[in-house]
Every structure is written in structure tokens, then in C-alpha cells.
Amino acid sequence: MAEIVIDHVTKRFGDLAAVDNIDMTFSDGEVACLLGPSGCGKTTLMRILAGLEQPTSGRVLFGGKDVTDLPPRKRNVGMVFQYPVMYPTLSVAENLALPMKYDRALDQSERQRRVDEVLDVLDMRPMARAFIEDLDIGSRQKVAIGRAVARQSEIVLFDEPTTNMGVAAKLQLIHAFKRVTRRLRQTIVYVTHDQTEAMTLADKIALMKAGKILQYDAPHVLYSEPSTAFGGWFMGNPGMNFIPATLQPDGIHAAILAGPIAAPAHLPKGEITIGIRPERVTMSGQAVTGSVPGTLVDQAVGIAGRYLTTVRVGGATVKVNTVGAPPADLGGTVNLMVPHARVMLYVDGVRVAG
């Protein structure tokens, strides 16, 4: 068992709660991504898991064992940092083998078997004899990944390992990471601020803001059913539209809705908004049943056959991502249709079930 339990963990630096009473579990064999903007607390939480920071309060358990007070060397975790720490005088194979050198439970043949396995999984066998200083940054991080997993620690932690990489090197590393995780099934926690990376790599994503985890779900759930307005805004490029709405006797009204949507029986008091993804809004040059007219107020930007533009409807501004160019020029009239089934309701930034 390599289940990670974070039991009401808080980490304070003076008056700042970098990690604020987090209580959650990463399941055995799961790839979990800590995702959020800079300063949200994800790296601090990672350092607490690694034993590099002590929590102000709360506990950390690995496989049911309380490791809160254990130093890093006694936690049996592998870790890959933003910048790979390598030994330039050693070859790739020697760097991979180094963490196992003083493990008395492993004989030479088992060490070699693990090195060979990692070389194969990462497609690095031709580089086995190369020295680290001869590798590019992407290949060096592949070696860092291989070195962390070759120990076969139950838990491996990754702290933004693709930082400062070019696009090609980043893609290469992501592909290598996926091969390793599919093969070895260790419990992995991966810190990133890049939502594309998180959506590609993770079994589940923990979305963080201001020291708290707002939502922990599978990537498609986090995207399609964000539990907070922040999650809807942060996930997606562009993020979700949020349109002011009002509660009236016949239901909830908003500028982009042709008719009201039903209000939940117990609607909390507070500021009401509706959320809709830009790609869920359809656009037409003709008025049709269920559509509302608007004015095209931003030049459409086309990428791979899809066009992103902005439409003004009443006092609301709506981002629309459509297949094909808009049916009007800048300043012209278009008609938008919003499927009620795709609308999400938020009160004070928190999703309300319909």
C-alpha cells in the first residue's frame, strides 16, 4: 500500500497559511496532479510530503504509517525537482544506478535489471554510456525521472519538472512520464501550473487556490463540472463564461438565456451567476427559436478551423468558440443559443446543483 493521507495539514509562515487545513487522500497507484497558479501552496504541500517542510499542524501518512516527523531519507520516496541534479562525471546508466548503490537488499544483478528496465521504458538505451553534460535539458530530466523510479519507491514526487523547457523537450518528457507511470504503477504526486500537462498526465487533479484544495476529480470532471467559478475560469483556454443572473418568480434569468431556467428548491442567498463553456454556445446568422441577438465586438481568431470571438448581449460579454468563421463582420448582429442542460449555476462563486 502506498496510499497518501493528508490529515488536516496546515503550514503557516507567520500570518500566511501557505497550506490551509487540507484533508484528502491520494489513492495507491494513482497519478495525482497538484494544479494551481503561482503562490497557491502546491509546492509547499509537495515539500511537506517529501519531509523538506514540517507542517504547523496535522499529519501525513504513507500506507497507514505516520511519517509526519520522519526526515526525507526515511520516507522511501523518490523526488524529481525543477532542475535535474546529476553527476556529470557519471554516465546515464551510472546515474540511474546510483540511488540503489547502498541498498543492501539489492544484489548487482537486480540493480542492473532495474537500470535496464528504465532505459527501455524511457527509450534511452542508446544513451546509456553518454555523460550527463552531453545531454540536452529534456534528456537530463528523463534521466532524473528514471533515477527516481529505478529505486522502486512506493511514492514518487515531481516538482514542476518541465519548467524552462522548450515545447519539443516538454512533449518528449511528458511522453516518457506516461510510459513510466503505465509500466511501474507507483503512487505519484505531480506539481504543475500547466493545465494541459495536468489534463494529459493525471488520473485525478487537485485544483488549489490560496492554500486550499477546491476540487479533486478526474480531469474531464474538473473541466466539465467545476465546483467553483475559479475552477471554471482557470480550466480552459479561454475559461468559462460567467454571466450575472437574477432570480424571478418563474426561474433564473440572464441576458444570454432566451427563457428562464428552473431554480433549485433551496437556492442559497448571494450573488447568482451562470457558467457556460465558450464551445457550448452556438452562433447563427439567423434568429431561431431559443436564440438571443448580440453584437460581434471582437475580431475572430481562427485556430485549426475553430474561431474564438466575443459577443455583447445586453450588458454581458460572452466568449464564443465555434467551428467555422462567425456569420457576421465586426460590429454585426449574430444570434446565440445556449443549451440549458449545459448551463451551470453558481452562488457566490460556488456551484449549486440544479
MIVOZA-392463 format. One record per residue (C-alpha): x, y, z; residue in three letters. Coordinates in Angstrom, 3 decimals. Each point is the difference from the previous one (the first is absolute). Layout:
+----------+----------+----------+------+
|        u |        v |        w | rest |
+----------+----------+----------+------+
|        X |        Y |        Z |  ALA |
...
+----------+----------+----------+------+
This chain:
+----------+----------+----------+------+
|        u |        v |        w | rest |
+----------+----------+----------+------+
|    0.000 |    0.000 |    0.000 |  MET |
|    1.273 |    3.464 |   -0.963 |  ALA |
|   -3.101 |    2.018 |    0.769 |  GLU |
|    0.788 |    3.580 |    1.061 |  ILE |
|   -2.241 |    1.502 |    2.681 |  VAL |
|    0.232 |    3.733 |    0.715 |  ILE |
|   -1.762 |    0.368 |    3.332 |  ASP |
|   -1.073 |    3.624 |    0.662 |  HIS |
|    3.426 |    1.397 |   -0.906 |  VAL |
|    0.742 |    3.697 |    0.435 |  THR |
|    3.280 |    1.780 |   -0.647 |  LYS |
|    0.416 |    3.584 |    1.155 |  ARG |
|    2.742 |    2.490 |   -0.745 |  PHE |
|   -0.775 |    2.739 |    2.488 |  GLY |
|   -3.578 |    1.098 |   -0.678 |  ASP |
|   -0.095 |   -1.679 |   -3.417 |  LEU |
|   -1.615 |   -3.433 |   -0.263 |  ALA |
|    1.848 |   -1.417 |   -3.021 |  ALA |
|   -1.851 |   -3.290 |    0.543 |  VAL |
|   -3.352 |    0.433 |    1.709 |  ASP |
|   -1.525 |   -3.020 |    1.774 |  ASN |
|    0.203 |   -2.417 |   -2.930 |  ILE |
|   -1.660 |   -3.350 |    0.622 |  ASP |
|    0.114 |   -2.473 |   -2.882 |  MET |
|    1.331 |   -3.329 |   -1.285 |  THR |
|    2.024 |   -0.967 |   -3.085 |  PHE |
|   -0.800 |   -3.623 |   -0.822 |  SER |
|    2.539 |   -2.784 |   -0.442 |  ASP |
|    1.426 |   -0.112 |   -3.538 |  GLY |
|   -1.610 |    3.302 |   -0.980 |  GLU |
|    1.551 |    2.869 |   -1.960 |  VAL |
|   -1.242 |    3.139 |    1.754 |  ALA |
|    0.810 |    3.512 |   -1.203 |  CYS |
|    0.072 |    3.031 |    2.289 |  LEU |
|   -1.111 |    2.787 |   -2.344 |  LEU |
|   -0.385 |    3.693 |    0.626 |  GLY |
|    1.461 |    3.475 |   -0.541 |  PRO |
|    3.315 |    1.110 |    1.446 |  SER |
|   -0.182 |    0.503 |    3.767 |  GLY |
|   -2.995 |   -2.297 |    0.560 |  CYS |
|    1.953 |   -2.347 |    2.317 |  GLY |
|    0.596 |   -2.997 |   -2.248 |  LYS |
|    3.798 |   -0.036 |    0.340 |  THR |
|   -0.247 |    0.474 |    3.788 |  THR |
|   -2.346 |   -2.998 |    0.193 |  LEU |
|    2.422 |   -2.014 |   -2.140 |  MET |
|    2.881 |    0.904 |    2.312 |  ARG |
|   -2.058 |   -1.122 |    3.008 |  ILE |
|   -0.574 |   -3.372 |   -1.685 |  LEU |
|    3.726 |   -0.291 |   -0.696 |  ALA |
|    0.939 |    0.902 |    3.591 |  GLY |
|    1.776 |    3.192 |   -1.051 |  LEU |
|   -2.539 |    2.090 |    1.960 |  GLU |
|   -1.716 |   -0.795 |    3.278 |  GLN |
|   -3.720 |    0.787 |    0.215 |  PRO |
|   -1.127 |    2.469 |    2.632 |  THR |
|   -2.803 |   -2.421 |    0.824 |  SER |
|   -1.462 |   -3.231 |   -1.356 |  GLY |
|    1.508 |   -3.317 |   -1.103 |  ARG |
|    1.303 |   -1.742 |   -3.127 |  VAL |
|   -0.408 |   -3.771 |   -0.347 |  LEU |
|    1.518 |   -2.280 |   -2.635 |  PHE |
|   -1.703 |   -3.376 |   -0.234 |  GLY |
|   -1.534 |    0.496 |    3.438 |  GLY |
|    3.340 |    0.919 |    1.625 |  LYS |
|    0.372 |    3.431 |    1.587 |  ASP |
|    3.075 |    1.579 |   -1.641 |  VAL |
|   -0.619 |    3.579 |    1.157 |  THR |
|    3.172 |    0.158 |    2.105 |  ASP |
|    2.201 |   -2.199 |   -2.197 |  LEU |
|    2.880 |    1.609 |   -1.927 |  PRO |
|    0.016 |   -0.346 |   -3.821 |  PRO |
|    2.501 |   -2.879 |   -0.016 |  ARG |
|   -2.337 |   -2.166 |    2.097 |  LYS |
|   -3.147 |    0.559 |   -2.064 |  ARG |
|    0.932 |   -2.251 |   -2.938 |  ASN |
|   -1.089 |    2.519 |   -2.630 |  VAL |
|    1.583 |    0.975 |   -3.299 |  GLY |
|   -0.009 |    3.652 |   -1.026 |  MET |
|    0.622 |    1.860 |   -3.256 |  VAL |
|    0.593 |    3.747 |    0.245 |  PHE |
|   -0.391 |    2.870 |   -2.480 |  GLN |
|    3.695 |   -0.120 |   -0.770 |  TYR |
|    1.601 |   -3.449 |   -0.320 |  PRO |
|    2.855 |   -0.653 |    2.420 |  VAL |
|    2.415 |   -2.338 |   -1.748 |  MET |
|    3.570 |   -1.198 |    0.343 |  TYR |
|    1.750 |    1.185 |   -3.190 |  PRO |
|    2.925 |   -2.394 |    0.424 |  THR |
|   -2.342 |   -3.011 |   -0.097 |  LEU |
|   -1.769 |   -1.502 |   -3.007 |  SER |
|   -3.768 |   -0.183 |   -0.387 |  VAL |
|   -0.032 |   -3.629 |    1.182 |  ALA |
|    2.223 |    0.814 |    2.977 |  GLU |
|   -2.278 |    2.904 |    1.006 |  ASN |
|   -3.000 |   -2.315 |   -0.172 |  LEU |
|    1.708 |   -2.599 |    2.179 |  ALA |
|    1.353 |    2.419 |    2.610 |  LEU |
|   -3.067 |    0.121 |    2.332 |  PRO |
|    0.127 |   -3.804 |    0.292 |  MET |
|    3.716 |   -0.195 |    0.739 |  LYS |
|   -0.339 |   -0.258 |    3.797 |  TYR |
|   -3.192 |   -2.043 |    0.099 |  ASP |
|    1.196 |   -3.255 |    1.533 |  ARG |
|   -3.232 |   -1.744 |   -0.910 |  ALA |
|    0.942 |    0.200 |   -3.695 |  LEU |
|    2.745 |   -2.029 |   -1.609 |  ASP |
|    1.878 |    1.137 |   -3.079 |  GLN |
|   -2.194 |   -1.948 |   -2.410 |  SER |
|   -3.198 |    1.560 |    1.348 |  GLU |
|    1.505 |    3.506 |   -0.205 |  ARG |
|    0.975 |   -0.644 |   -3.600 |  GLN |
|   -3.446 |   -1.399 |   -0.811 |  ARG |
|   -1.666 |    3.154 |    1.306 |  ARG |
|    2.390 |    2.250 |   -1.909 |  VAL |
|   -0.671 |   -1.966 |   -3.189 |  ASP |
|   -3.749 |    0.207 |    0.564 |  GLU |
|    0.094 |    3.779 |    0.407 |  VAL |
|    2.236 |    0.424 |   -3.058 |  LEU |
|   -2.499 |   -1.985 |   -2.043 |  ASP |
|   -3.122 |    1.722 |    1.336 |  VAL |
|    1.497 |    3.459 |   -0.583 |  LEU |
|    1.437 |   -1.019 |   -3.383 |  ASP |
|    3.499 |    1.044 |    1.133 |  MET |
|    2.042 |   -3.138 |   -0.567 |  ARG |
|    2.106 |    1.666 |   -2.762 |  PRO |
|    0.962 |    2.673 |    2.582 |  MET |
|    0.966 |   -2.419 |    2.783 |  ALA |
|    3.727 |    0.744 |   -0.284 |  ARG |
|   -0.380 |    3.731 |   -0.708 |  ALA |
|    1.059 |    2.527 |    2.625 |  PHE |
|   -2.573 |    2.366 |    1.452 |  ILE |
|    1.736 |    3.131 |   -1.270 |  GLU |
|   -0.522 |   -1.267 |   -3.555 |  ASP |
|   -3.814 |   -0.131 |    0.365 |  LEU |
|   -2.589 |    2.685 |   -0.638 |  ASP |
|   -2.280 |    1.171 |    2.836 |  ILE |
|   -2.861 |   -2.294 |   -1.030 |  GLY |
|    2.225 |   -3.082 |    0.014 |  SER |
|    1.473 |    0.989 |    3.360 |  ARG |
|   -3.475 |    0.177 |    1.519 |  GLN |
|   -0.791 |   -3.415 |   -1.488 |  LYS |
|    3.030 |   -1.318 |    1.872 |  VAL |
|   -1.241 |    1.738 |    3.172 |  ALA |
|   -3.373 |   -1.725 |   -0.408 |  ILE |
|    1.712 |   -3.329 |   -0.623 |  GLY |
|    2.209 |    0.393 |    3.052 |  ARG |
|   -3.010 |    0.752 |    2.212 |  ALA |
|   -2.005 |   -3.009 |   -1.188 |  VAL |
|    2.904 |   -2.480 |   -0.238 |  ALA |
|    0.099 |   -0.179 |    3.803 |  ARG |
|   -3.589 |   -1.255 |   -0.259 |  GLN |
|   -1.059 |    2.189 |    2.892 |  SER |
|   -3.703 |   -0.333 |    0.674 |  GLU |
|   -0.431 |    3.767 |   -0.411 |  ILE |
|    1.621 |    2.381 |   -2.512 |  VAL |
|   -0.386 |    3.790 |    0.180 |  LEU |
|    0.487 |    2.330 |   -2.977 |  PHE |
|    0.444 |    3.742 |    0.531 |  ASP |
|   -0.679 |    1.739 |   -3.353 |  GLU |
|    2.648 |   -1.996 |   -1.898 |  PRO |
|   -0.805 |    1.627 |   -3.377 |  THR |
|    0.736 |    3.563 |    1.161 |  THR |
|    2.215 |    1.937 |   -2.427 |  ASN |
|   -0.253 |   -2.671 |   -2.703 |  MET |
|   -0.782 |    0.657 |   -3.634 |  GLY |
|   -3.188 |   -1.439 |   -1.494 |  VAL |
|    1.732 |   -2.947 |   -1.690 |  ALA |
|    1.936 |   -0.986 |    3.137 |  ALA |
|   -3.136 |    0.356 |    2.141 |  LYS |
|   -2.013 |   -2.292 |   -2.283 |  LEU |
|    2.823 |   -2.530 |    0.005 |  GLN |
|    0.077 |   -0.007 |    3.801 |  LEU |
|   -3.787 |   -0.294 |    0.309 |  ILE |
|    0.006 |   -3.030 |   -2.313 |  HIS |
|    2.807 |   -1.567 |    2.036 |  ALA |
|   -1.871 |    0.682 |    3.230 |  PHE |
|   -3.131 |   -1.698 |   -1.305 |  LYS |
|    1.961 |   -3.086 |   -1.062 |  ARG |
|    1.598 |   -0.268 |    3.445 |  VAL |
|   -3.247 |    0.425 |    1.932 |  THR |
|   -1.871 |   -2.543 |   -2.110 |  ARG |
|    2.782 |   -2.552 |    0.493 |  ARG |
|    0.945 |    0.362 |    3.660 |  LEU |
|   -3.259 |    1.170 |    1.673 |  ARG |
|    1.593 |    1.872 |    2.877 |  GLN |
|   -2.005 |    2.590 |    1.935 |  THR |
|    0.963 |    3.319 |   -1.558 |  ILE |
|   -0.667 |    3.603 |    0.988 |  VAL |
|    0.865 |    2.514 |   -2.704 |  TYR |
|    0.077 |    3.778 |    0.532 |  VAL |
|   -0.720 |    2.252 |   -2.977 |  THR |
|   -1.538 |    3.362 |   -0.895 |  HIS |
|   -0.606 |   -1.235 |   -3.578 |  ASP |
|   -3.565 |   -1.251 |   -0.408 |  GLN |
|    0.822 |   -1.799 |   -3.274 |  THR |
|    2.674 |   -2.007 |    1.791 |  GLU |
|   -2.387 |   -0.842 |    2.819 |  ALA |
|   -2.811 |   -1.009 |   -2.361 |  MET |
|    2.415 |   -2.202 |   -1.975 |  THR |
|    1.774 |   -1.727 |    2.874 |  LEU |
|   -2.364 |   -0.298 |    2.941 |  ALA |
|   -2.455 |   -2.626 |    1.141 |  ASP |
|   -1.340 |    2.733 |    2.271 |  LYS |
|    0.731 |    3.706 |    0.404 |  ILE |
|   -0.001 |    1.941 |    3.274 |  ALA |
|   -0.779 |    3.617 |   -0.895 |  LEU |
|    1.548 |    2.365 |    2.555 |  MET |
|   -0.562 |    3.635 |    0.884 |  LYS |
|    1.239 |    1.978 |    3.015 |  ALA |
|    1.228 |   -3.080 |    1.856 |  GLY |
|   -3.202 |   -2.015 |   -0.440 |  LYS |
|   -1.036 |   -2.814 |   -2.325 |  ILE |
|   -3.194 |    1.159 |   -1.679 |  LEU |
|   -0.738 |   -3.182 |   -1.940 |  GLN |
|    1.571 |   -3.430 |   -0.435 |  TYR |
|   -1.356 |   -1.889 |   -2.985 |  ASP |
|    0.794 |   -1.729 |   -3.265 |  ALA |
|    1.182 |    2.500 |   -2.653 |  PRO |
|   -3.189 |   -0.167 |   -2.082 |  HIS |
|   -2.159 |    0.600 |    3.112 |  VAL |
|    2.122 |    2.943 |    1.110 |  LEU |
|   -0.425 |    1.549 |   -3.450 |  TYR |
|   -3.648 |   -0.763 |   -0.701 |  SER |
|   -1.387 |    0.339 |    3.544 |  GLU |
|    2.118 |    2.538 |    1.922 |  PRO |
|   -1.195 |    0.324 |    3.574 |  SER |
|    1.119 |    3.648 |    0.216 |  THR |
|    0.015 |    2.984 |   -2.329 |  ALA |
|    3.781 |    0.131 |    0.460 |  PHE |
|    0.280 |   -3.539 |   -1.369 |  GLY |
|   -2.162 |    0.883 |   -2.996 |  GLY |
|    2.139 |    3.058 |   -0.707 |  TRP |
|    3.379 |   -1.692 |    0.591 |  PHE |
|   -0.702 |   -3.129 |   -2.039 |  MET |
|   -0.331 |    0.572 |   -3.718 |  GLY |
|    1.454 |    2.422 |   -2.511 |  ASN |
|   -1.957 |    2.172 |    0.187 |  PRO |
|   -1.768 |   -0.822 |    3.223 |  GLY |
|   -3.713 |   -0.248 |    0.655 |  MET |
|   -2.374 |    2.926 |   -0.582 |  ASN |
|   -1.602 |    1.348 |    3.176 |  PHE |
|   -3.102 |    2.083 |   -0.560 |  ILE |
|   -1.921 |    1.870 |    2.730 |  PRO |
|   -3.435 |   -1.477 |    0.621 |  ALA |
|   -3.075 |    0.837 |    2.049 |  THR |
|   -2.601 |   -2.066 |    1.789 |  LEU |
|   -3.562 |    0.795 |   -1.074 |  GLN |
|   -3.303 |   -1.733 |    0.811 |  PRO |
|    0.175 |   -2.200 |   -3.130 |  ASP |
|    3.681 |   -0.967 |    0.359 |  GLY |
|    3.505 |    1.338 |   -0.601 |  ILE |
|    0.514 |    2.547 |   -2.781 |  HIS |
|    3.185 |    1.190 |   -1.725 |  ALA |
|    0.734 |    2.075 |   -3.108 |  ALA |
|    1.178 |   -2.974 |   -2.045 |  ILE |
|   -3.018 |   -2.180 |    0.806 |  LEU |
|   -3.062 |    0.153 |   -2.244 |  ALA |
|   -2.098 |   -1.246 |    2.916 |  GLY |
|    0.389 |   -0.696 |    3.708 |  PRO |
|    1.612 |   -3.080 |    1.485 |  ILE |
|   -1.531 |   -1.706 |    3.004 |  ALA |
|    1.307 |    1.111 |    3.376 |  ALA |
|    1.045 |   -2.651 |    2.530 |  PRO |
|   -2.471 |   -0.497 |    2.834 |  ALA |
|    2.456 |    1.271 |    2.605 |  HIS |
|    2.007 |    2.695 |   -1.756 |  LEU |
|    2.561 |    1.604 |    2.350 |  PRO |
|   -0.042 |    3.758 |    0.349 |  LYS |
|    2.770 |    1.885 |   -1.763 |  GLY |
|    1.205 |    1.222 |   -3.382 |  GLU |
|   -1.352 |   -2.273 |   -2.752 |  ILE |
|    1.906 |   -0.682 |   -3.210 |  THR |
|   -0.339 |   -2.597 |   -2.717 |  ILE |
|    2.998 |   -1.718 |   -1.541 |  GLY |
|    0.314 |   -1.341 |   -3.542 |  ILE |
|    3.054 |   -1.182 |   -1.952 |  ARG |
|    0.741 |    2.053 |   -3.182 |  PRO |
|   -0.187 |   -3.126 |   -2.154 |  GLU |
|   -3.503 |   -0.785 |    1.317 |  ARG |
|   -1.434 |    3.239 |   -1.410 |  VAL |
|   -1.228 |   -0.237 |   -3.604 |  THR |
|   -0.103 |    2.933 |   -2.399 |  MET |
|   -2.238 |    0.659 |   -2.995 |  SER |
|   -0.543 |    2.771 |   -2.499 |  GLY |
|   -3.769 |   -0.521 |    0.219 |  GLN |
|   -2.328 |    0.388 |    2.946 |  ALA |
|   -1.350 |   -3.393 |    1.042 |  VAL |
|   -2.210 |   -1.208 |    2.811 |  THR |
|    1.942 |    0.099 |    3.255 |  GLY |
|    2.668 |    2.439 |   -1.219 |  SER |
|    0.844 |    3.527 |    1.204 |  VAL |
|    1.498 |    2.769 |   -2.190 |  PRO |
|    3.396 |    1.490 |    0.704 |  GLY |
|    2.714 |    2.161 |   -1.541 |  THR |
|    3.360 |   -1.343 |   -1.144 |  LEU |
|    2.455 |    2.223 |    1.899 |  VAL |
|    3.342 |   -1.744 |   -0.506 |  ASP |
|    1.867 |   -1.175 |   -3.088 |  GLN |
|   -0.293 |   -3.775 |   -0.364 |  ALA |
|    3.235 |   -1.967 |    0.454 |  VAL |
|    0.123 |   -3.258 |   -1.947 |  GLY |
|    2.030 |   -3.027 |    1.095 |  ILE |
|   -0.326 |   -3.373 |   -1.753 |  ALA |
|   -3.472 |    0.725 |   -1.297 |  GLY |
|   -1.386 |    1.371 |    3.273 |  ARG |
|   -0.621 |    3.692 |    0.559 |  TYR |
|    0.065 |    1.862 |    3.298 |  LEU |
|   -1.840 |    3.285 |    0.205 |  THR |
|   -1.892 |    2.230 |    2.428 |  THR |
|   -3.663 |    0.961 |   -0.171 |  VAL |
|   -1.811 |    2.694 |    1.977 |  ARG |
|   -3.481 |   -1.042 |    1.134 |  VAL |
|   -1.766 |    2.708 |    1.992 |  GLY |
|    2.481 |    0.924 |    2.716 |  GLY |
|    1.822 |   -3.346 |   -0.164 |  ALA |
|    3.124 |   -0.975 |   -1.927 |  THR |
|    0.111 |   -3.573 |   -1.272 |  VAL |
|    2.974 |   -1.933 |   -1.384 |  LYS |
|   -1.031 |   -2.362 |   -2.801 |  VAL |
|    2.129 |   -2.776 |   -1.484 |  ASN |
|   -1.576 |   -1.297 |   -3.209 |  THR |
|    0.800 |   -2.279 |   -2.903 |  VAL |
|    0.315 |    2.255 |   -3.037 |  GLY |
|    0.192 |    3.780 |   -0.270 |  ALA |
|   -2.706 |    2.189 |    1.605 |  PRO |
|   -2.957 |    0.787 |   -2.289 |  PRO |
|    0.479 |    3.776 |    0.319 |  ALA |
|    2.715 |    2.637 |   -0.140 |  ASP |
|    1.273 |    1.946 |    2.979 |  LEU |
|   -2.854 |    2.130 |    1.331 |  GLY |
|   -2.629 |   -2.186 |   -1.680 |  GLY |
|   -2.879 |   -1.871 |    1.584 |  THR |
|    0.206 |   -3.710 |    0.831 |  VAL |
|   -2.359 |   -2.273 |    1.880 |  ASN |
|    1.143 |   -2.155 |    2.891 |  LEU |
|   -1.589 |   -3.123 |    1.371 |  MET |
|    0.882 |   -1.436 |    3.400 |  VAL |
|   -1.194 |   -3.563 |    0.775 |  PRO |
|   -1.515 |    0.098 |    3.483 |  HIS |
|    1.368 |   -3.474 |    0.761 |  ALA |
|    3.545 |    1.389 |   -0.333 |  ARG |
|   -0.561 |    2.964 |    2.309 |  VAL |
|    1.460 |   -0.135 |    3.501 |  MET |
|   -1.302 |    2.097 |    2.858 |  LEU |
|    2.290 |    1.699 |    2.531 |  TYR |
|   -0.807 |    1.971 |    3.132 |  VAL |
|    2.877 |    2.042 |    1.434 |  ASP |
|    2.388 |   -1.980 |   -2.208 |  GLY |
|   -1.103 |   -3.454 |    1.187 |  VAL |
|   -1.910 |   -2.368 |   -2.269 |  ARG |
|   -3.592 |   -0.787 |    0.949 |  VAL |
|   -1.505 |   -3.276 |   -1.162 |  ALA |
|   -3.047 |    0.471 |   -2.221 |  GLY |
+----------+----------+----------+------+
